[in-house]
Amino acid sequence: MFFLVLIILFLAILGYFFIGKAPRAEEIVWGVVFSQKHSQKLGLPRTFSALNPEGVEITEGDAEKVRDLDYWQESYLAILDDLNVKDIKITTHWDLIEKNSGKYDFEDLDWQIKQAKKRGAEILLVIGLKTGRWPECHIPNWAKNLPKEDLENKILSLIKEIVLRYKDSENIWAWQVENEPFFPFGECPKIDEKFVKQEINLVKSLDSRPIVVTDSGEGSFWFKAASLADIPGTTIYKKVWVKQFKFYFTHFYPPVFYWRKTQIIKKLFDKEVICTEFQAEPWGPKLLYEISLEEQEKTMDLNQFKKNIEFAKKTGLKRFYLWGSEWWYWLKTKYNQPEIWNEARKLWQ
């Protein structure tokens, strides 16, 4: 009898998460994630097709006008100007901001926030130790061997510097504290709940804007993140490379799986879940700039991109930040393959 009850309970849970449809969101806010470091590593060429910071169109004959426009900057402006993106999640990387202990360089981040503001784009700014893009934790060389307590104190100092610098930037609508801090992914020291609470309390003591805390879409029910956040965030991935078993895996979760989880969070915590990282680029056995286009297409091509967007629309979630805008531009400029870039543009027309 006991086992029968367990079987019935299991089937009921299975049915709840895997059967049915989520109500389609009437309006979806589409955004992108942008990483300066990732764009730099893709080695974006100068195409002279973007706009310069003053909004003047640049042609190849005016190459001297872009002498100060770096590869990643061209990519960033193209996302804002050509795609017309108005919501962007910017990942800060510790090793770019504090190359030497106690000496902060905000020039590049200032530029990104300024350019977004000029174009009326809102920013979700990711701060902390683990902010996204491999290896997830971008620890400067001078800090890699610090004891845990010293490392955490340095991160708290970094967060304080960032929040105080940008607290008056009206186009930053929320702070994301860490990126999936409770999901064991990346080359990172363990981030415990106590420290995340310290980070959140510090940010709240300095500014009143909402705090976003994220967790894995497929590997968590988001309870811990939701208990700490003003706004819980999730990631959603469809096709990935599983390093431990050396094969590609397609997640079998239907759209309603994510919707049901959001409803549980809403009921328990009275909070709306947003998707802060939605797969729109490949996930292969190596980093993108280390594998062939043929290998990349095993997890993302134009057809898969379209499928993923349709999948997102069926989850019932109302805000998505697409993961892969730097890659779309790289395909467009380096390989003359603008198909995904052009398809993405439709989301902001």
Contacts in CASP RR format, 6 or more apart in sequence:
PFRMAT RR
TARGET T0000
AUTHOR 0000-0000-0000
METHOD contacts of the structure
MODEL  1
MFFLVLIILFLAILGYFFIGKAPRAEEIVWGVVFSQKHSQKLGLPRTFSA
LNPEGVEITEGDAEKVRDLDYWQESYLAILDDLNVKDIKITTHWDLIEKN
SGKYDFEDLDWQIKQAKKRGAEILLVIGLKTGRWPECHIPNWAKNLPKED
LENKILSLIKEIVLRYKDSENIWAWQVENEPFFPFGECPKIDEKFVKQEI
NLVKSLDSRPIVVTDSGEGSFWFKAASLADIPGTTIYKKVWVKQFKFYFT
HFYPPVFYWRKTQIIKKLFDKEVICTEFQAEPWGPKLLYEISLEEQEKTM
DLNQFKKNIEFAKKTGLKRFYLWGSEWWYWLKTKYNQPEIWNEARKLWQ
16 260 0 8 1.000
17 253 0 8 1.000
17 256 0 8 1.000
17 257 0 8 1.000
17 260 0 8 1.000
17 261 0 8 1.000
18 253 0 8 1.000
18 254 0 8 1.000
18 256 0 8 1.000
18 257 0 8 1.000
19 256 0 8 1.000
20 254 0 8 1.000
20 256 0 8 1.000
21 255 0 8 1.000
21 256 0 8 1.000
21 314 0 8 1.000
22 255 0 8 1.000
22 256 0 8 1.000
22 258 0 8 1.000
22 259 0 8 1.000
22 260 0 8 1.000
22 314 0 8 1.000
22 315 0 8 1.000
22 316 0 8 1.000
23 259 0 8 1.000
23 316 0 8 1.000
24 313 0 8 1.000
24 314 0 8 1.000
24 316 0 8 1.000
25 313 0 8 1.000
25 316 0 8 1.000
25 317 0 8 1.000
25 318 0 8 1.000
27 318 0 8 1.000
28 312 0 8 1.000
28 313 0 8 1.000
28 317 0 8 1.000
28 318 0 8 1.000
28 319 0 8 1.000
28 320 0 8 1.000
29 87 0 8 1.000
29 318 0 8 1.000
29 319 0 8 1.000
29 320 0 8 1.000
30 85 0 8 1.000
30 87 0 8 1.000
30 320 0 8 1.000
30 322 0 8 1.000
30 347 0 8 1.000
30 348 0 8 1.000
31 85 0 8 1.000
31 86 0 8 1.000
31 87 0 8 1.000
31 88 0 8 1.000
31 89 0 8 1.000
31 319 0 8 1.000
31 320 0 8 1.000
31 321 0 8 1.000
31 322 0 8 1.000
32 79 0 8 1.000
32 83 0 8 1.000
32 85 0 8 1.000
32 87 0 8 1.000
32 88 0 8 1.000
32 89 0 8 1.000
32 321 0 8 1.000
32 322 0 8 1.000
32 323 0 8 1.000
32 324 0 8 1.000
32 325 0 8 1.000
33 88 0 8 1.000
33 89 0 8 1.000
33 91 0 8 1.000
33 276 0 8 1.000
33 277 0 8 1.000
33 321 0 8 1.000
33 322 0 8 1.000
33 323 0 8 1.000
33 324 0 8 1.000
33 325 0 8 1.000
34 76 0 8 1.000
34 79 0 8 1.000
34 88 0 8 1.000
34 89 0 8 1.000
34 90 0 8 1.000
34 91 0 8 1.000
34 112 0 8 1.000
34 325 0 8 1.000
34 326 0 8 1.000
35 91 0 8 1.000
35 93 0 8 1.000
35 132 0 8 1.000
35 133 0 8 1.000
35 326 0 8 1.000
36 72 0 8 1.000
36 76 0 8 1.000
36 91 0 8 1.000
36 93 0 8 1.000
36 96 0 8 1.000
36 108 0 8 1.000
36 112 0 8 1.000
37 93 0 8 1.000
37 96 0 8 1.000
37 133 0 8 1.000
37 138 0 8 1.000
38 133 0 8 1.000
38 326 0 8 1.000
39 71 0 8 1.000
39 72 0 8 1.000
39 75 0 8 1.000
39 76 0 8 1.000
39 326 0 8 1.000
39 329 0 8 1.000
40 70 0 8 1.000
40 71 0 8 1.000
40 72 0 8 1.000
41 287 0 8 1.000
41 289 0 8 1.000
42 71 0 8 1.000
42 288 0 8 1.000
42 289 0 8 1.000
42 326 0 8 1.000
42 327 0 8 1.000
42 330 0 8 1.000
42 334 0 8 1.000
43 71 0 8 1.000
43 289 0 8 1.000
43 330 0 8 1.000
43 334 0 8 1.000
44 71 0 8 1.000
44 72 0 8 1.000
44 74 0 8 1.000
44 75 0 8 1.000
44 326 0 8 1.000
44 329 0 8 1.000
44 330 0 8 1.000
44 333 0 8 1.000
44 334 0 8 1.000
45 71 0 8 1.000
45 333 0 8 1.000
45 334 0 8 1.000
46 63 0 8 1.000
46 66 0 8 1.000
46 69 0 8 1.000
46 71 0 8 1.000
46 74 0 8 1.000
47 74 0 8 1.000
47 333 0 8 1.000
48 58 0 8 1.000
48 59 0 8 1.000
48 60 0 8 1.000
48 61 0 8 1.000
48 62 0 8 1.000
48 63 0 8 1.000
48 66 0 8 1.000
49 58 0 8 1.000
49 78 0 8 1.000
49 333 0 8 1.000
50 58 0 8 1.000
50 69 0 8 1.000
50 74 0 8 1.000
50 75 0 8 1.000
50 77 0 8 1.000
50 78 0 8 1.000
50 81 0 8 1.000
50 82 0 8 1.000
51 57 0 8 1.000
51 58 0 8 1.000
51 77 0 8 1.000
51 81 0 8 1.000
52 58 0 8 1.000
52 65 0 8 1.000
52 66 0 8 1.000
52 69 0 8 1.000
52 77 0 8 1.000
53 69 0 8 1.000
53 77 0 8 1.000
53 111 0 8 1.000
53 115 0 8 1.000
55 81 0 8 1.000
56 65 0 8 1.000
58 65 0 8 1.000
58 66 0 8 1.000
66 74 0 8 1.000
69 77 0 8 1.000
72 326 0 8 1.000
73 111 0 8 1.000
75 325 0 8 1.000
75 326 0 8 1.000
75 329 0 8 1.000
75 330 0 8 1.000
76 112 0 8 1.000
76 115 0 8 1.000
77 115 0 8 1.000
78 329 0 8 1.000
79 85 0 8 1.000
79 88 0 8 1.000
79 325 0 8 1.000
79 329 0 8 1.000
80 88 0 8 1.000
80 115 0 8 1.000
80 116 0 8 1.000
80 119 0 8 1.000
80 121 0 8 1.000
81 119 0 8 1.000
82 341 0 8 1.000
82 345 0 8 1.000
83 325 0 8 1.000
83 341 0 8 1.000
83 344 0 8 1.000
83 345 0 8 1.000
83 348 0 8 1.000
84 345 0 8 1.000
84 348 0 8 1.000
84 349 0 8 1.000
85 121 0 8 1.000
85 325 0 8 1.000
85 348 0 8 1.000
86 119 0 8 1.000
86 120 0 8 1.000
86 121 0 8 1.000
86 122 0 8 1.000
86 348 0 8 1.000
87 121 0 8 1.000
87 122 0 8 1.000
87 124 0 8 1.000
87 319 0 8 1.000
87 321 0 8 1.000
88 116 0 8 1.000
88 121 0 8 1.000
88 122 0 8 1.000
88 123 0 8 1.000
88 124 0 8 1.000
88 321 0 8 1.000
89 123 0 8 1.000
89 124 0 8 1.000
89 125 0 8 1.000
89 126 0 8 1.000
89 176 0 8 1.000
89 276 0 8 1.000
89 277 0 8 1.000
89 321 0 8 1.000
90 109 0 8 1.000
90 112 0 8 1.000
90 113 0 8 1.000
90 116 0 8 1.000
90 123 0 8 1.000
90 124 0 8 1.000
90 125 0 8 1.000
90 126 0 8 1.000
91 126 0 8 1.000
91 131 0 8 1.000
91 132 0 8 1.000
91 133 0 8 1.000
91 179 0 8 1.000
92 109 0 8 1.000
92 125 0 8 1.000
92 126 0 8 1.000
92 127 0 8 1.000
92 128 0 8 1.000
92 131 0 8 1.000
92 162 0 8 1.000
93 131 0 8 1.000
93 133 0 8 1.000
93 138 0 8 1.000
94 128 0 8 1.000
94 129 0 8 1.000
94 131 0 8 1.000
94 137 0 8 1.000
94 138 0 8 1.000
94 139 0 8 1.000
94 140 0 8 1.000
94 143 0 8 1.000
94 155 0 8 1.000
94 158 0 8 1.000
95 138 0 8 1.000
95 139 0 8 1.000
95 140 0 8 1.000
95 141 0 8 1.000
96 105 0 8 1.000
96 108 0 8 1.000
96 138 0 8 1.000
97 104 0 8 1.000
97 105 0 8 1.000
97 106 0 8 1.000
97 109 0 8 1.000
97 158 0 8 1.000
97 162 0 8 1.000
98 104 0 8 1.000
98 105 0 8 1.000
98 140 0 8 1.000
98 154 0 8 1.000
98 158 0 8 1.000
99 105 0 8 1.000
99 140 0 8 1.000
100 140 0 8 1.000
100 142 0 8 1.000
101 140 0 8 1.000
101 142 0 8 1.000
101 143 0 8 1.000
101 154 0 8 1.000
102 157 0 8 1.000
104 158 0 8 1.000
104 161 0 8 1.000
106 165 0 8 1.000
109 162 0 8 1.000
113 123 0 8 1.000
113 125 0 8 1.000
113 166 0 8 1.000
113 169 0 8 1.000
113 171 0 8 1.000
113 172 0 8 1.000
116 122 0 8 1.000
116 123 0 8 1.000
116 171 0 8 1.000
117 169 0 8 1.000
117 170 0 8 1.000
117 171 0 8 1.000
120 171 0 8 1.000
121 171 0 8 1.000
122 171 0 8 1.000
122 172 0 8 1.000
122 173 0 8 1.000
123 169 0 8 1.000
123 171 0 8 1.000
123 172 0 8 1.000
123 173 0 8 1.000
124 172 0 8 1.000
124 173 0 8 1.000
124 174 0 8 1.000
124 175 0 8 1.000
124 176 0 8 1.000
124 212 0 8 1.000
124 276 0 8 1.000
124 321 0 8 1.000
125 162 0 8 1.000
125 166 0 8 1.000
125 172 0 8 1.000
125 174 0 8 1.000
125 175 0 8 1.000
125 176 0 8 1.000
126 132 0 8 1.000
126 176 0 8 1.000
126 178 0 8 1.000
126 179 0 8 1.000
127 158 0 8 1.000
127 159 0 8 1.000
127 162 0 8 1.000
127 163 0 8 1.000
127 175 0 8 1.000
127 176 0 8 1.000
127 177 0 8 1.000
127 203 0 8 1.000
128 155 0 8 1.000
128 158 0 8 1.000
128 159 0 8 1.000
128 177 0 8 1.000
128 178 0 8 1.000
128 199 0 8 1.000
129 137 0 8 1.000
129 139 0 8 1.000
129 151 0 8 1.000
129 155 0 8 1.000
129 178 0 8 1.000
129 188 0 8 1.000
129 189 0 8 1.000
129 191 0 8 1.000
130 136 0 8 1.000
130 137 0 8 1.000
130 178 0 8 1.000
130 179 0 8 1.000
130 180 0 8 1.000
130 181 0 8 1.000
130 186 0 8 1.000
130 188 0 8 1.000
130 191 0 8 1.000
131 137 0 8 1.000
131 138 0 8 1.000
131 178 0 8 1.000
131 179 0 8 1.000
132 179 0 8 1.000
134 186 0 8 1.000
134 187 0 8 1.000
134 287 0 8 1.000
135 186 0 8 1.000
135 187 0 8 1.000
135 188 0 8 1.000
136 179 0 8 1.000
136 185 0 8 1.000
136 186 0 8 1.000
136 187 0 8 1.000
136 188 0 8 1.000
137 186 0 8 1.000
137 187 0 8 1.000
137 188 0 8 1.000
137 189 0 8 1.000
139 151 0 8 1.000
143 151 0 8 1.000
143 154 0 8 1.000
146 154 0 8 1.000
148 189 0 8 1.000
151 189 0 8 1.000
152 195 0 8 1.000
152 198 0 8 1.000
155 199 0 8 1.000
156 198 0 8 1.000
156 199 0 8 1.000
156 202 0 8 1.000
159 177 0 8 1.000
159 199 0 8 1.000
159 202 0 8 1.000
159 203 0 8 1.000
160 202 0 8 1.000
160 206 0 8 1.000
163 175 0 8 1.000
163 202 0 8 1.000
163 203 0 8 1.000
163 206 0 8 1.000
163 207 0 8 1.000
164 206 0 8 1.000
166 172 0 8 1.000
167 206 0 8 1.000
167 207 0 8 1.000
172 209 0 8 1.000
173 209 0 8 1.000
173 210 0 8 1.000
174 209 0 8 1.000
174 210 0 8 1.000
174 211 0 8 1.000
174 212 0 8 1.000
174 230 0 8 1.000
174 231 0 8 1.000
175 203 0 8 1.000
175 207 0 8 1.000
175 209 0 8 1.000
175 210 0 8 1.000
175 211 0 8 1.000
175 212 0 8 1.000
176 211 0 8 1.000
176 212 0 8 1.000
176 213 0 8 1.000
176 214 0 8 1.000
176 276 0 8 1.000
177 196 0 8 1.000
177 199 0 8 1.000
177 200 0 8 1.000
177 203 0 8 1.000
177 211 0 8 1.000
177 212 0 8 1.000
177 213 0 8 1.000
178 191 0 8 1.000
178 196 0 8 1.000
178 199 0 8 1.000
178 213 0 8 1.000
178 214 0 8 1.000
179 214 0 8 1.000
179 277 0 8 1.000
180 214 0 8 1.000
180 215 0 8 1.000
180 216 0 8 1.000
180 235 0 8 1.000
181 191 0 8 1.000
181 196 0 8 1.000
181 213 0 8 1.000
181 214 0 8 1.000
181 225 0 8 1.000
182 191 0 8 1.000
182 193 0 8 1.000
182 196 0 8 1.000
182 215 0 8 1.000
182 220 0 8 1.000
182 224 0 8 1.000
182 225 0 8 1.000
183 215 0 8 1.000
183 216 0 8 1.000
183 219 0 8 1.000
183 220 0 8 1.000
185 216 0 8 1.000
193 224 0 8 1.000
193 228 0 8 1.000
196 213 0 8 1.000
196 228 0 8 1.000
197 228 0 8 1.000
200 211 0 8 1.000
200 213 0 8 1.000
200 228 0 8 1.000
203 211 0 8 1.000
204 211 0 8 1.000
210 230 0 8 1.000
210 231 0 8 1.000
211 228 0 8 1.000
211 229 0 8 1.000
211 230 0 8 1.000
211 231 0 8 1.000
212 229 0 8 1.000
212 230 0 8 1.000
212 231 0 8 1.000
212 232 0 8 1.000
212 233 0 8 1.000
212 274 0 8 1.000
212 276 0 8 1.000
213 225 0 8 1.000
213 226 0 8 1.000
213 228 0 8 1.000
213 229 0 8 1.000
213 232 0 8 1.000
213 233 0 8 1.000
214 225 0 8 1.000
214 232 0 8 1.000
214 233 0 8 1.000
214 234 0 8 1.000
214 235 0 8 1.000
214 276 0 8 1.000
214 277 0 8 1.000
215 222 0 8 1.000
215 224 0 8 1.000
215 225 0 8 1.000
215 232 0 8 1.000
215 233 0 8 1.000
215 234 0 8 1.000
215 235 0 8 1.000
216 234 0 8 1.000
216 235 0 8 1.000
217 234 0 8 1.000
217 235 0 8 1.000
217 236 0 8 1.000
217 237 0 8 1.000
217 258 0 8 1.000
217 261 0 8 1.000
218 235 0 8 1.000
218 236 0 8 1.000
218 237 0 8 1.000
218 251 0 8 1.000
218 253 0 8 1.000
221 261 0 8 1.000
221 264 0 8 1.000
222 232 0 8 1.000
222 233 0 8 1.000
222 234 0 8 1.000
222 261 0 8 1.000
222 265 0 8 1.000
222 273 0 8 1.000
223 265 0 8 1.000
223 268 0 8 1.000
225 232 0 8 1.000
225 233 0 8 1.000
226 232 0 8 1.000
226 265 0 8 1.000
226 268 0 8 1.000
226 269 0 8 1.000
226 271 0 8 1.000
226 273 0 8 1.000
227 269 0 8 1.000
229 271 0 8 1.000
230 271 0 8 1.000
231 271 0 8 1.000
231 272 0 8 1.000
231 273 0 8 1.000
231 274 0 8 1.000
232 265 0 8 1.000
232 269 0 8 1.000
232 271 0 8 1.000
232 273 0 8 1.000
232 274 0 8 1.000
233 273 0 8 1.000
233 274 0 8 1.000
233 275 0 8 1.000
233 276 0 8 1.000
234 258 0 8 1.000
234 261 0 8 1.000
234 273 0 8 1.000
234 274 0 8 1.000
234 275 0 8 1.000
234 276 0 8 1.000
234 277 0 8 1.000
235 275 0 8 1.000
235 276 0 8 1.000
235 277 0 8 1.000
235 278 0 8 1.000
235 323 0 8 1.000
236 258 0 8 1.000
236 275 0 8 1.000
236 277 0 8 1.000
236 278 0 8 1.000
236 279 0 8 1.000
236 311 0 8 1.000
236 312 0 8 1.000
236 315 0 8 1.000
237 251 0 8 1.000
237 279 0 8 1.000
237 283 0 8 1.000
238 250 0 8 1.000
238 251 0 8 1.000
238 279 0 8 1.000
238 304 0 8 1.000
238 307 0 8 1.000
238 308 0 8 1.000
238 311 0 8 1.000
239 248 0 8 1.000
239 249 0 8 1.000
239 250 0 8 1.000
239 251 0 8 1.000
239 279 0 8 1.000
239 283 0 8 1.000
239 298 0 8 1.000
239 299 0 8 1.000
239 300 0 8 1.000
239 304 0 8 1.000
240 248 0 8 1.000
240 249 0 8 1.000
240 251 0 8 1.000
240 279 0 8 1.000
240 283 0 8 1.000
240 284 0 8 1.000
240 299 0 8 1.000
241 247 0 8 1.000
241 248 0 8 1.000
241 249 0 8 1.000
241 283 0 8 1.000
241 284 0 8 1.000
241 285 0 8 1.000
241 299 0 8 1.000
242 248 0 8 1.000
242 249 0 8 1.000
243 285 0 8 1.000
246 285 0 8 1.000
248 284 0 8 1.000
248 298 0 8 1.000
248 299 0 8 1.000
255 311 0 8 1.000
255 314 0 8 1.000
255 315 0 8 1.000
255 316 0 8 1.000
256 314 0 8 1.000
256 315 0 8 1.000
258 315 0 8 1.000
258 316 0 8 1.000
258 317 0 8 1.000
259 315 0 8 1.000
259 316 0 8 1.000
259 317 0 8 1.000
261 273 0 8 1.000
262 272 0 8 1.000
262 273 0 8 1.000
262 316 0 8 1.000
262 317 0 8 1.000
265 271 0 8 1.000
265 273 0 8 1.000
266 272 0 8 1.000
266 273 0 8 1.000
272 318 0 8 1.000
273 317 0 8 1.000
274 317 0 8 1.000
274 318 0 8 1.000
274 319 0 8 1.000
274 320 0 8 1.000
274 321 0 8 1.000
275 312 0 8 1.000
275 315 0 8 1.000
275 317 0 8 1.000
275 319 0 8 1.000
275 320 0 8 1.000
275 321 0 8 1.000
276 321 0 8 1.000
277 321 0 8 1.000
277 323 0 8 1.000
278 308 0 8 1.000
278 312 0 8 1.000
278 320 0 8 1.000
278 321 0 8 1.000
278 322 0 8 1.000
278 323 0 8 1.000
279 300 0 8 1.000
279 308 0 8 1.000
279 323 0 8 1.000
280 300 0 8 1.000
280 305 0 8 1.000
280 308 0 8 1.000
280 309 0 8 1.000
280 322 0 8 1.000
280 323 0 8 1.000
280 324 0 8 1.000
280 325 0 8 1.000
280 328 0 8 1.000
280 340 0 8 1.000
280 344 0 8 1.000
281 288 0 8 1.000
281 300 0 8 1.000
281 323 0 8 1.000
281 324 0 8 1.000
281 327 0 8 1.000
281 328 0 8 1.000
282 288 0 8 1.000
282 291 0 8 1.000
282 295 0 8 1.000
282 296 0 8 1.000
282 297 0 8 1.000
282 298 0 8 1.000
282 299 0 8 1.000
282 300 0 8 1.000
282 327 0 8 1.000
283 299 0 8 1.000
283 300 0 8 1.000
284 291 0 8 1.000
284 295 0 8 1.000
284 296 0 8 1.000
284 298 0 8 1.000
284 299 0 8 1.000
285 291 0 8 1.000
285 295 0 8 1.000
288 296 0 8 1.000
288 327 0 8 1.000
288 330 0 8 1.000
293 335 0 8 1.000
301 340 0 8 1.000
302 339 0 8 1.000
302 340 0 8 1.000
302 343 0 8 1.000
305 340 0 8 1.000
305 343 0 8 1.000
305 344 0 8 1.000
306 343 0 8 1.000
309 347 0 8 1.000
312 320 0 8 1.000
322 344 0 8 1.000
325 344 0 8 1.000
328 340 0 8 1.000
328 341 0 8 1.000
328 344 0 8 1.000
329 341 0 8 1.000
331 337 0 8 1.000
331 338 0 8 1.000
331 339 0 8 1.000
331 340 0 8 1.000
331 341 0 8 1.000
332 338 0 8 1.000
332 340 0 8 1.000
332 341 0 8 1.000
END
